[in-house]
Structure formats: structure tokens, C-alpha cells
Amino acid sequence: MSNIVETGLEGCGSGNCSCQQTTPQPPQTQERIEPAYVRESSEPPHINGVLLADPSEVLSASELSQRACTELLRQAAIARGLLAAEDPVPRQGAISEAASDAIERLLDAALQLPEIDDEAGRRHHAAHAARYARGERVRARHVLFAVTPGVDLNALRKRAETCLLDVRNNTSQELAEGGGFAKAAAALSNCPSGREGGDLGWLQPEDCAPEFAKELFGHPEIGVLPRLVHSRFGLHVIEVLERQPGIIPPYEQVRSAVFQRLRQQSFATALSQYLRLLANDARMAGVNLDAAETPLVQ
């Protein structure tokens, strides 16, 4: 475990276009977004005086928040005698092997995770059975506002929100003809699919980055989704054109998957709460922990 990071595929997150082989390009009808440091204050970002980034680095708010989470845990391990005080300060977010081991032991001791049993598993399966459907397919299109190093996230979000409002306010006839959404994708999307009106074709869960799939599958909505979809690649405005429901297997066939999901949810909740406690006792500046929606320990 070398850091708290988000990992995944390259590209827009759909896995069904050529983004994985290309660098996101600025839309041709829109000015390129100039790099900008993402900072919550003018003070250099730090945790108890330990800088989180070199002056030359350009980080997104999410990347900075991930580093802050890691540093909070590293310092907690030192305070509890699990790691030597002489442990080297991370460089560009990379921590020592000793720090990785110490953080694992810290979390094993500090996080109180509930036992998962079949009663909880069956309740979860009954409430979220569609998430475990096999063979479900969705035909969708999107407009991608890519998060690239140094991008002005506030400006990017405003553009994405404006686009979402515009396409949701299209008339039924415009949506039926595909003009409104397709024009927005062609003009604004950082994904090569923009040339095809944002069309991603038919998708299955395994075609997509997990955070992208989570918003697309296991839901009944048809049409433009009411909120922006956040992925490691950026902000997506998504329209679901068609759905083909899959087969929902009985609980016994997906028991292991249900248990895994519940354990992941419990761990993420406990970790977030623990990080909040550490943050309350720390001197922090220039970083917003809320930028990391879910801290992932790799």
C-alpha cells in the first residue's frame, strides 16, 4: 500500500470508445482550459507542517485530498508507535514501505467493522437486486468534461452543470431527434465519441470503470440522468437511450458478491469516519478532504 489513490483505466470511463488510446482533446468550439493550481487557501497545503505537494506540482483537489488522507494516517501511525518518527516525508505522494505496513496495522486496530451475516446480506440483496443482474445492457451517450492535470475544477464544473441544464431543458421533439444532446457532445465533449454525438453504443458493466457503471446499471431511468456523473476521468452528462434488463439471480448465487460489497461499504464508512477524527486533531491548510468522495486504500 503505497498511497491512498484511485486507480483504473485510461479514457472516459465507458470503455466503449477510443478514449483509452487517446489523450482527451479540448472541444473544437471551446477555449482550452488553462492549467491552474487547485488550492483551498493561499497557504501551501500541509498536514501539521508536512507539505503535501512540491511547489512545482499541479494537483487536482481530489489528488490533494488523497495525499492528505494518506499523510493523516502516516502521522497517526507514528503517534501510536507503529512507525518510526524518522520515517521519511513522502515525496510526490509516495510513502515508504514501512509506512505502508504501519498504516495497514493501524487500520486493522482502529477500524471497528461489523460482522456481515446472511440476514444483512439478504436485506441488501432484496433492496438492491438489480445491481446483481447478469446480462444487463444499456445504450447510452455522454458529454465528457475531462479532469486533466491543473484544470480549473470550478470552471469545469460550471460548464458541465450548464450543459446538463441545457440538455435536460430540451423539448421532447429535440430529444427525439437527437439534435440537442448530439450538438452538445460535438461542441463540448473531451471524448472522441463527441464526433458521433456522444454515442457509446451498448454497454455492459464490465465495459465501464466501476464508478461509471455504478450510475448506469441497476437503475430504471431512461433519458438524461438528473445529476452529473463523477468518474476518475472527469464529469459526465449522460443520457440513457435504452435498457435491456438482465437476469436477477437468487441470493444464494451472488452471496459472495453481496458480502464483498457490504464489507467494502463498511470499510469505506469506517475509514471516512476515522479520517474525520484525525483531521479534527490536526493542523491543516490548503486542502479539502471532501474532494475525495471515497478514500481508497491500495
N, C-alpha and C positions, 0 to 999 in steps of 0.2 A: 504494500500500500504506500505509494509514493506521494499521494496528494488527494485532495477532495476535488474530483473533476467530473465532468460529463464527457463521455466518450461515445463514438458512434461512427456512422457512415459519413462520407463526404457528399455534399449536394443539398437538395432542397428538402429531403426527408421523405419524399414519396417513394423513392426507389424505382420509379417508373418513367424517368426521363433521363436526359443526358447530363444532368447536373453533376452526377458522380464523376464524370470525366472532364468537367469544365470548371473554370473559375467563375463565380457569379459575376455577371456583367451588369453595368448600370443600364436602366431603361433608356432607349434612344431619345425619347421625347422629354427627358427629365434631367436636370443638372445632377452631376455626380456629387454624392455626399462627401464632403471633405473630412479627413480624419480629425478626431477631437478626443482629448482625454476625457474619460468618464470619471468624475470625481464628485463626492458629496460635499466637499468643502475645499477651501484653498490650501488647507494644511495637508502635507503629504500623508497618504494613507498608512496607518500603523496600528498595531496592537501592543499596548504597553511599551511603546517606544521602538518596537521592532518593525521596520519598514516592510510593507507588503509588495512593493514594486520598485524597480530601479527607475531613476528619473527618465531614462531613455525608453522605457516600456510604454506601450499603448494597450490598455486593457479595457474590455467591456465591464460594465457594472457586475455582470454575472461572474466573470473570471475573477474580478477583485474580491467579490464576496466569497467565492470558493476558497481563495487563498486565506481570507480572514478566518473562515471556519477551520481550516487546517491549522493555522497558527494558534487559534484558541485552544485546540486540542493538544498541540505540541507543548504549549506552555502549561496546560493543566497536567500533562504527564510529568513535566519537570517538577511542578509544585507538589505532586504526590509521590515523588521519589522513584518514579518509574523510568526516568530518563535523566542522564547526567546534565547538570547545569551548563556544562561546557559544550553541549550539543551545538553543532554549527547552525548559524542562522540560515534559513532557506534562501537559495538563490534562484530567482525566476520561478518561484513556486515549488521547487524540488526540495524535498526534505530527505534527511539521512535514513539509511536502512534501520538504524537503531530507533529513530523517531517513529518510523512506521510500525515497528514491533511494539513500541511503548504505547502508541495510540490504540493499537488493537487490544492490548491488555487493559488499558484504561476503559475502553468502551465495554469490554466484557464485564468489568467490575461495576461500572457506573450505570449502565442501561438496564433497567428492570423491564423485561419483556414478558407479556402474558403468555401463558400456555395456550396453544391452539388445539382445540378438540373438535370432534365431529359435530357437536351441537353448533358451535360457531361457524364451522365450515358449511354446514347445511343452510344456516340462515343466510350466509353470504351468497351461496350459490342460488338460493331461491330469489334473492333480491337482485342479483346481477347475472342471471343465467345466460343472457345474450352475449356477455363477454367471453364465454367459453364455447361459443358456436364454432363449428368446423365447416369450412367451405363458404363462409360469408364473403360476399364481394360487394364492392362499392365503386360506382363510376363517378368520378369527381374531377373538378378543375380548381385551380387555385391561382392566387396572385401572391408571389413571394417578395417580402421586403427583407433582404438578406442582412444579417448582422455580420459585418466584416470588421477586422481589427481597426479600432479607432473611430468607428462610426458614431455619429451623434444620435444616441438612442432616443432622446426626447423628440428630436425632429423626425426620426424614423417612425416612432410610434404614432405621432400625429398624422403622418402621411398614410400609414396603414389604417388608422381609425377613420380618416376621411374617406378613404377608398371603401371601407366596409359600409359606412353610412350611404355612400353613393350607390353601391350595387344593391343594397337592401331596399333603397328607395326607388329603384327602377320599377316601371309599370309591369304588370303581368305580361303584356304583349312584348315588351322589350326583352324580358327574361326568356319568354318562349322562343323568341327569335335569336336569342343568344348574343345580341348586339352589345348590351351594356356591360356584361361581365367580360366578354371576349375583348372588347375595346380597352377595358381597364387593365386586363392582363397584358395585352400587347403594348400598352403605353407605360405600365408601371412595374411589371414583374421583373425580378432579377433571375428568374428561372428561364432556361431556353424554351420551356413549354409555352411561354408567353406568345411566341410566334404562332402557336396553334390555339390561341385564345385561352391558354392556361390548362388545356385538356391533359389529364393524366391517364385517361383510359380507365380500364377496370383494374381495381386494386384488391389485393388480399392483405391481411395483417402482416404476413411475413415479408411483403414488399416494402414496408414502411419502417421508418425509425419509430421506436416504441412510443414516444410522446405524440407523434403524428397519428399513429394507429389508434392510440387511446381515444382521440377525439373523433375519429372517423367511424370506428366499428363498435357494435354493441349498442347503438342508439337508433331511434326510429326516424330522426329528422330527414326531410328532403328539402332541398333549397339551400340558400346561403346561410351558413351557420351564424348564429347571433353574436358571436364574440370572436376576437382574434385567436388563432391557434398559435401557441408558442412552441417552437422546437429549437433544438441546438443550432439550427441553421438560420433562424430568424422568425419573423411574424408572417403568418399566412392568413389570407382571406380565402375561405374555402366554400365552394358550392357543391353539394351532393346532388347529382343528377338522377341516379337510380340506385336502388339497393336490391340485392339478391340475398335473402336470409339463408343462413346456413342451418345445419342440423345441430340442435342443442343436446349434447349427450347427458345422460343421467349423472348425478353427483358422484357415484362410485367410480365412474370412468375418468373424472377430472379431479379427483380428491387431492392428488399430489400438487396439481397446479393451483387449486384453491388454497391449500396450506401454504404454498410458496408465496402467493400474493398476500395473504394475511400476515405472514412473517415479515415480508418487505414493508407493508404498511405500518406494522407495529414498530419496526426498527426505525423507519423514517420519522415517525411521530416522536419516538423517544429521543432520537438524535437531535431533532429540531428543538425539543424542549430543553435538553441538556445544553445545547449551544446557547440558548437564550440565557440560561443561568450563568454560564461562563461569561457571556457578553455583559451581563449586568454588573459583574465584578471587575470588568476590565476597563482600562482607559483606551478608548477607540476614537479614531478620527479618519475622515475621508472615505468611509466605507459604509454600505447599507446591506445588512445581512438579508433583508427581504428580497434582494436581487437574485438570490439563489433559491428558487422555488422549492427544490428538494435537494438537500445535501446528499451526495452520493459518495460513499467511501469505496475507493477502488483498491 
